[in-house]
Amino acid sequence: MTKATSTSINRQKEIISAAIEVFAEMGYYRATTAKVAERANISQPYVFRFFATKEALLVEALKVSFARIIDSFHRVIHSVSSERLEQELIAAYSQIMVEYRNEILLQMQAQTIHEDVVMNVMQQELRKIHATVYDAFRQAGTDQALERTMLFLARGMLCNISMSLDLPELMKIND
């Protein structure tokens, strides 16, 4: 890889990171590529060098955020016993929520965007997460793996709401 290619890849990652922050803070519709460029300390035309539209930038930001979850889940799946699987998946997701809060907020906002390309990405990525968790539970011999998957994902959605509304009491599991 040449230095120019490496610099270009790094700059693209910086633009995506800036977009995640701006979209999470302002919402997709209010955010502009000018704001993303400002956050990334570059010119707006430079954003368009990598992403033809704001929507294309959103799609890539969503893919990056979902890939982080999938990668984290795969690390857990390949490193823990069947007995600890669910607890470790929960811990992995909780860590992502703390370290990458804006990515979770971005995903939550994207659920309300009814543009076909965005909906398709959201559907595809959520299907990947569902399949990853279901396959892990099934291979671990978890009773009612499909129901446990649904409950796991529902808990994740509740975690998202709890985080975004600053309602930690929604997540209490002990009486």
N, C-alpha and C positions, 0 to 999 in steps of 0.2 A: 504494500500500500504506500503510495506516495505521500509526501507531507501535505500537498494540496488536498488530496482525497481525505486524509485524516482530519485536516482542518475543516473541510466541508462537512464531514460527518459530525464533528464536534459542534459546529455552528448549527447544524440541523437539530441536534439534540438540545442545544440551548434555546432555540426557537420553540421547540415543542414544550420544554419546561416552562418557558415564559408564557406560552399559550395556556397551559394547564392552570397556572396561577391566575392569569387574567380572566379566563373563562369561569373559573371557580369563584372568583371575587365579584365579577360584574354580571355573569350570566352570558351565555352565548350570543344572544341577540343584541345586548348592549355593548358587548366587547367589540373592539375593532382591531384590524391588523396593525393599525398605527399604534395602538396601545401595546400590542404584543411586541412590536418592533422597539418601542420605547423601553419596555421591560427588559428586552434582550440586548439593549444598547446597540442597536443597528438601525439601518434605514428601512422604511416600509417596503421599498422596492426589493430589498434583499430578502424579505420574507417571501415575496412572490417568486423569487428565484427558486425556492424549494417547494412552495405550495401555491398552486394555481389559484386557489380560492380559500376563503376563511373556512368553508365547510371541509375542504380537504385537510386543512390544518386540524380541525376538530376531530375528524376521523382518525388521523394519525395519533393525536393525543389520547383518544379513547383506546386505540390499540395498544399503545405503550402502557397505559394504566391497567388494562386487563391482563396484559402479558406479565406484569409484575405479580399479580395475584396468582395466575396459573403457575408461573415459575416457583413462587413461594410454596404453593400447594404441592408441586412435584417434589421439591426438596424435602418437605415433611413426609410425603408418602413413601419416599425411598429411604427414609432414615429412622422411622419409628416403628414400634411394635403395633400390632393390630389393636391391642388394648388401649394404647395412648393416641391412636389416630385422630379421633374426633377432637380431643382436648388440644392436641398440637395444631390441628387445622384452625381451631378457634384462636389459639394463641398467635399463629402466623397472621391471620386476618386482623386481629386486634393490633398487632405491631404495624401492619400496613396502614391501618386507620390513624395511628399516631404519627408515623413517619411521613406518610403521603396523604394527609388529610385532603388536600386540594384535588387529588386524583379521585377520591371517593365522592367529593362534592361534584366534580365534573360528571362522573357517571350518573349520579342522581339527577342532575339537571338534564343530561342527555336523554333520560327516560321520557322527558316531556317534549322532546323535539320530534316532530312528525314529518321530517324530511326523509324520503325513502332511503337514501344512502346511510343516514345516521341510524335509522331504525334497523336497517339490515346489519350494520356493524354491532349494534347493541344486541340484537337477537343472536347473531353468530357468536359473539363473545360470551354471552350468558349461557348459551348452549354448551360451549366449551367448559365453562366452570361447572355446570351441572354434570356433564359427562365425566369430568375429572373426579369430582367428589363421589358420584355414584359408583364409578368403576373402583375407586379406592375402597369404599365401604363394602362393595360386593366382593372384591378380592380379599378383603380382611375377614370375610365371613360374618359381617354385621347382619343381625336379624333385621328384616324389613328394610333393606338397604335403600329402596326407592323412597319410602316414607322418611327415613332418617336424612336422606339427601334433601328432601323438601323442607324438613324442619331446620336443617343446617342453613339452607339458603334463606329461609324466612327469618331465622335469627340474625343472619347477616344484614338483611334489610332493616330489621329493627335496630341493629347496632348503628346503621347509617343514619337512621332518623334520630336516634338518641344523640349521636354525635353532632349532627347538624343543628339540632334544636337545643343543645346543651341540657339534655335531660338524662343524666346518668342513672337516675332511679329506674328508668325503663329496663336497665340491664341487670338489676339485682337478681341474683339467683338463690340467695339464701333469705329465709324469712326472719 
